[in-house]
């Protein structure tokens, strides 16, 4: 099964939402997901019911086209790759640290 659609937004005074789901969770297992995307039965990306994004680690990420970035997990770290194949690994900080030494406004850090 494949679901494809191409909505047209043509009213600048109306806030549009392309996809919306509102699950009423009266009782469900802790591992329940809002979104689960798989290829050949292997989950590649999911969003759990608390909003956490879970992605499969990649040992061979694809270089994105010009003007795009690729965000992927590898060796327990989150990486960003640009169209030139340059990789930046988001640094880890310890709990309670607001900003690592050398950081600047607008930097993104992962807190474990």
N, C-alpha and C positions, 0 to 999 in steps of 0.2 A: 504494500500500500504506500502511496506517495501523496502527500498533501502539498499542493502548490497554490499560491495565490499572489495577486499583485494589486493591492488596494491603491486607490488614487486619493490623495489628500488635496482638496481644492478649496478650502475655506480657511483663510489665515486667522479668523477669529475663533476657531474651534480647536481645542487641544485634542490631538489624535492619539490613539493607542493602537498599535498594529496587532499585538497578541496580548490577551489578558485571560488569566485563569484565576478563579477564586475558590480554593478548596476549603470546605468546612471540615475542620479536623476535630471531631468529637472524641475519637479515640483511634489511634493508629500506631503501628510499630515505630520505634525511634528511627529506624533506617528508611522510612518512607521518603519518597522523592517527589518534588514538584515537576522536575524535568529529568529525563534520562535519555541520552543519545548514545546509540551503540552502532558498531559496524561488525557484521558477522557474529553477533551475539556477545561482543566484548564492549563493555561500557567505556566510552571515551570521555564523556563529560556528563555530570549530573549536578543538580541543585537540590540539596536536601530540604526538608520542610522547615528548617530554621533559617534558610537562605544561604547556607554555606555552599560554595562552588567546589566541586571535587573533579579533578582532571587526572587522566591517566598520564604517567610519565612517558616521555618520548626520548628514545635513544638516537633518533635521526629526524630532527625537526626539518620541515620544509622551509626554504627561503621564501618569504612572501614577495609579491609583486611590488614594484616601485610605488611608493606612497602609502604602504601598509606596514604593519608590524605583526610579528607572530609572538604570542605569549604561550609558553609551554613549561612543563615541569620536567626536571631532570636531576637525578641524584638528590632528591629531597629539597631542591631549590627551585624558585620561580625565575624564569629567564625571559628576556625580551630580545627578539632578533629583528634587525631592520632588513631592508631589501638588498643591502650590500653583504648580508650574511654576518654582520658584526653583532656579537652577543653581549648583553649586559645582564649580569646576575644581580637580582635585588638582594641587598645585604640583609642578614639576619640581625636582629637586636634582641637583647634580653628583656624580660618582662619588667615593666616599670620605667624603662628608658624612653625618654620622649624623642630624642634625636641623637644619632651617633655623632661622634666628633668628626668634623669635616662635612657634615650634612648642611644643606641649605634649604631655604624655603622652597616648597614645591616638590622636594624629593619624595619618593615613595619607598617605604621600608616595610618588611614583613616582621611581625612580632610573633615569636613562638613562645 
